[in-house]
């Protein structure tokens, strides 16, 4: 009996220590409309930077949006301007999925999503305090705006319990290609001299999905059919002869971000 009591005390102590360590490397989860958000840290300052992330936990049947949602939706907005000892913030988007929302197909996320963030401090010897004003949409039967004010003092030493979680989030980022690399794996054909193009994937693995981004007021709809992506251009008030777009290519072997000229 005494042995079992001692084991219980030890396990309780370990749980308290683990919880305290987790709190050191993550901000409290703040609940908002159909979701929750927090900052998480991958650990100590290394290679002249901190690796962190913004985690949004979505309720069942709730979605949020990618940086280019499509015909409807609003991308998340990250404002780190109130942070201290920060020289540069780089925010990255994992590749999204196409989701049907009220008969409209949008690009976004379900479940939990982590947006990796790279932090370069002004002075590596001084602690970094991250202060984030986060705005995003959380949509289920209706779309609601969500806001969160998140703060985290980045640990300068030690290992983070969130390191593996953030490593997986960084793995979900598309590999950026230059124009020459893009031409090696993508063949672009204009269809019927109109505003449509076919994208044929020539790289490794199987093409799963494609997402297209262009500067406003141009919007590009993407559809998949028999392993071929089709793009349809819509522009407000202009008829461009060519358009520079960024394609996010999702394949069975990984994802790529490829610059392409549609002409």
HUSUL-V272835 format. One record per pair of residues at least 6 apart in sequence whose C-alpha atoms are under 7 Angstrom apart, sorted by the first residue. I is the first residue (numbers start at 1). J is the second residue. D is the distance in whole Angstrom. If there is no record, write none. Layout:
i: <I,I>
j: <J,J>
d: <D,D>
This chain:
i: <22,25,25,25,25,26,26,26,26,26,27,27,27,27,27,27,28,29,29,29,30,30,30,30,31,32,32,33,33,33,34,34,34,34,35,35,35,35,35,36,36,36,37,37,37,37,38,38,38,38,39,39,39,39,39,40,40,40,40,41,41,41,41,41,41,42,42,42,42,42,42,43,43,43,43,43,44,44,44,44,44,44,45,48,49,49,49,49,50,50,50,51,51,51,52,52,52,53,53,53,53,53,54,54,54,55,55,55,56,56,56,57,57,57,58,58,58,59,60,61,62,62,62,62,63,63,63,63,63,63,64,64,64,64,64,64,65,65,65,65,65,65,65,66,66,66,66,67,67,68,68,69,69,69,69,70,70,71,72,74,75,76,76,77,77,77,78,78,78,78,79,79,79,80,80,80,80,82,83,83,83,84,84,84,85,85,85,85,86,86,86,86,86,87,87,87,88,88,88,89,89,89,89,90,90,90,91,91,91,91,92,92,92,93,93,94,94,94,94,95,95,95,96,96,96,97,97,97,98,98,98,98,99,99,99,99,100,114,116,116,121,127,127,128,128,129,129,129,130,130,130,131,131,131,132,132,132,133,133,133,134,134,134,135,135,135,136,136,136,137,137,137,137,138,138,138,174,174,174,175,175,175,176,176,176,177,177,177,178,178,179,179,182,182,185,185,185,186,186,186,186,187,187,187,188,188,188,188,189,189,189,190,190,190,191,191,195,195,196,196,196,197,197,197,198,198,198,198,199,199,199,200,200,201,204,205,205,205,206,206,207,207,207,207,208,208,208,209,209,209,209,210,210,210,210,210,210,211,211,211,211,212,212,212,212,212,212,213,213,213,213,214,214,214,217,217,218,218,218,219,219,219,220,220,220,220,221,221,221,222,222,222,222,223,223,223,224,241,242,242,242,243,243,243,244,244,244,245,245,245,246,246,246,246,247,247,247,248,248,248,248,249,249,249,250>
j: <161,40,41,155,160,38,39,40,41,152,38,39,40,150,151,152,38,36,37,38,36,37,38,148,37,146,147,138,144,146,58,59,62,138,56,57,58,59,138,56,57,58,55,56,57,148,54,55,56,150,53,54,55,150,152,52,53,54,162,51,52,53,154,160,162,51,52,160,162,163,166,155,158,159,160,163,50,155,156,157,158,159,156,120,118,119,120,121,118,119,120,117,118,119,116,117,118,114,115,116,117,166,114,115,116,113,114,115,112,113,114,111,112,113,110,111,112,111,111,140,110,138,139,140,108,109,110,138,139,140,108,109,110,137,138,139,73,74,75,76,107,108,109,75,96,107,108,75,76,75,213,75,106,107,108,106,107,106,106,137,136,135,136,134,135,136,132,133,134,135,132,133,134,130,131,132,133,131,129,130,131,128,129,130,121,122,123,128,119,120,121,122,128,120,121,122,119,120,121,117,118,119,120,117,118,119,115,116,117,118,115,116,117,115,173,115,172,173,174,172,173,174,107,108,109,107,108,109,105,106,107,108,105,106,107,108,106,169,169,170,128,154,156,153,154,152,153,154,151,152,153,150,151,152,149,150,151,148,149,150,147,148,149,146,147,148,145,146,147,143,144,145,146,144,145,146,255,256,257,255,256,257,256,257,258,256,257,258,258,259,259,260,258,259,201,202,203,199,200,201,202,199,200,201,197,198,199,200,197,198,199,196,197,198,197,198,232,233,231,232,233,230,231,232,228,229,230,231,228,229,230,228,229,207,253,251,252,253,251,252,227,250,251,252,250,251,252,224,249,250,251,222,229,247,248,249,250,222,247,248,249,220,222,245,246,247,248,220,245,246,247,244,245,246,235,236,234,235,236,233,234,235,231,232,233,234,231,232,233,229,230,231,232,229,230,231,230,263,261,262,263,261,262,263,260,261,262,259,260,261,257,258,259,260,257,258,259,255,256,257,258,255,256,257,256>
d: <6,6,5,7,6,7,5,4,6,7,5,5,7,7,6,5,6,6,5,5,5,5,6,7,7,5,7,6,6,6,6,5,7,6,7,5,4,5,7,6,5,7,6,4,6,7,6,5,7,6,6,5,6,7,7,6,5,6,7,6,4,6,7,7,7,6,6,6,6,4,6,7,6,5,5,7,7,6,5,5,6,7,6,7,7,6,5,7,6,5,7,6,5,6,6,5,6,6,5,4,5,7,5,5,6,6,4,6,6,5,6,6,4,7,7,5,6,7,7,6,6,6,5,5,7,6,5,6,5,7,6,5,7,6,5,6,7,6,5,7,6,4,6,6,6,6,5,5,7,7,7,6,5,5,6,5,6,7,7,6,7,6,4,6,5,6,7,6,5,7,6,5,6,7,6,5,7,6,6,5,5,6,5,7,6,5,7,5,7,6,4,5,7,6,5,5,6,5,7,7,6,5,7,6,5,7,7,6,5,7,6,5,6,5,7,7,5,5,7,7,6,6,6,5,6,6,6,6,6,6,5,7,5,5,6,7,6,6,7,6,7,7,7,6,6,6,4,6,5,5,6,6,4,7,6,5,6,6,5,7,6,5,6,6,5,7,6,5,7,7,6,5,6,5,6,6,4,4,6,6,5,6,6,5,6,7,6,5,7,7,6,7,5,7,6,4,5,7,6,5,6,6,5,7,7,6,5,7,5,5,7,6,4,6,5,7,6,5,5,4,6,6,5,7,7,6,5,6,6,5,6,5,7,6,7,6,5,5,5,5,6,6,4,7,5,5,7,7,6,5,7,7,7,7,6,5,6,6,6,5,7,6,7,7,6,5,6,7,6,5,6,7,5,7,6,6,6,4,7,6,5,6,6,6,5,6,6,5,6,7,6,5,7,6,5,7,6,6,7,5,4,6,5,7,6,4,6,6,5,6,7,6,5,6,6,5,6,7,6,5,6,5,5,6,7>
